[in-house]
């Protein structure tokens, strides 16, 4: 569904509503929103190229191990 952002388990948010909210909360222009969005996606793309691991320390035993298959 173009223009719809899905949130949480059942919620949906119109993309334009998301932009209005972002601008109101951050006190910025539409151009500021676009710049921030584009920069965030650049960071996401870079970080997505890294194979990450998580060190859980003393909590490791509390996590059920997964086979990694969905």
C-alpha positions in Angstrom: 0.0 0.0 0.0 1.9 3.1 -1.2 1.8 6.0 1.2 0.9 3.9 4.3 3.4 3.3 7.1 2.5 0.3 9.3 3.2 0.7 13.0 3.0 -1.7 15.9 0.8 -4.8 15.8 -2.3 -3.3 14.2 -1.8 0.4 13.7 -1.4 2.2 10.5 -0.3 5.8 9.9 -0.7 7.9 6.8 2.8 8.9 5.5 1.7 12.6 5.3 0.6 12.4 9.0 4.0 11.0 9.8 5.7 14.0 8.1 3.4 16.5 9.9 4.2 14.9 13.2 8.0 14.8 12.5 7.9 18.5 11.5 5.8 19.5 14.5 7.9 17.6 17.1 11.3 18.7 15.6 10.2 22.2 14.6 11.6 21.9 11.1 10.6 22.4 7.5 9.6 19.9 4.9 13.1 20.2 3.3 14.6 19.4 6.8 12.4 16.3 7.0 13.6 15.1 3.5 17.2 15.7 4.4 16.9 13.8 7.7 15.0 11.0 6.0 17.6 10.6 3.3 20.5 10.7 5.8 18.8 8.1 7.9 18.4 5.8 5.0 22.1 6.3 4.0 23.1 5.2 7.5 20.7 2.3 7.4 22.2 1.1 4.1 25.7 1.3 5.4 24.9 -0.5 8.7 22.9 -3.2 6.8 26.2 -4.3 5.1 27.7 -5.2 8.5 27.1 -8.6 10.1 26.2 -7.6 13.7 26.4 -9.7 16.8 24.9 -9.1 20.2 26.7 -9.7 23.5 24.0 -10.3 26.2 26.4 -11.0 29.0 24.6 -12.4 32.1 21.3 -12.5 30.3 22.5 -14.9 27.6 20.9 -17.9 29.3 17.5 -16.2 29.3 17.2 -16.1 25.5 15.8 -19.1 23.6 18.1 -20.0 20.8 16.6 -19.9 17.3 17.6 -21.8 14.2 17.5 -18.6 12.3 14.8 -20.0 9.9 11.6 -18.0 9.6 
